[in-house]
Amino acid sequence: MAAEEIIPVVVEFTGGLEMLFADQRKHTLAVPAKDEEGKPVTVGWLVNYLCEKVMKDSRKEMFVLDGHVRPGILVLINDADWELEGEASYALQPKDNILFVSTLHGG
């Protein structure tokens, strides 16, 4: 069997979210094409992956609430609102650009 297929994606954080990811706004990642069950990886899978493998900050609740991207965080897939793409069920494609923008401001 061939080596596990990898999908290159770019993930970006703005609006203050970058502080949760070591103040790094742009992350170029190589993620597996299939999840543990052999299904194509989705944005929902990516969010979990970001929390487990990429996020350096312990305040995961600033990004995810009850297993979902926190309300007030816009998610754009290749510059389109993820609601137009199927939200968390969107299957990642090579060279996708996923942008997380916090619209929450406060002290």
C-alpha positions, -999 to +999 in steps of 0.1 A: +000+000+000+012+035-008+023+059+019-004+078+037-017+106+015-011+141+029-030+173+022-012+206+024-034+233+039-028+269+051-045+279+084-046+315+094-058+332+126-067+369+131-087+391+154-066+380+184-069+342+179-032+341+168-023+346+205-036+311+212-012+297+185+021+311+198+014+345+181+018+329+147-008+341+123-002+317+094+004+280+097+013+258+067+002+223+077+004+188+061-025+168+074-035+132+066-061+129+038-081+104+058-092+104+094-089+074+118-120+058+102-107+062+067-130+091+058-118+123+042-106+148+068-130+177+074-128+212+088-143+198+120-114+173+122-090+201+115-104+222+144-097+193+168-063+187+153-054+224+158-065+222+195-045+190+200-014+195+180-009+232+171-024+253+199+002+262+225-022+281+248-042+261+274-073+283+269-089+261+243-124+274+253-113+307+236-114+288+203-137+258+208-169+255+229-187+222+234-167+206+206-175+234+180-158+265+169-168+292+194-197+315+184-182+349+173-154+332+153-159+335+116-145+306+095-136+312+059-127+285+035-108+299+005-123+333+013-159+320+014-180+317+046-179+281+057-217+281+060-217+281+022-193+251+022-210+228+047-193+242+078-175+215+099-184+187+074-164+204+045-138+179+033-104+195+031-088+198-003-051+203-012-040+239-008-072+250+010-068+282+030-088+281+062-091+315+080-104+319+116-114+354+125-124+364+160-151+390+161-151+390+199-134+420+215-131+429+251-109+430+281 
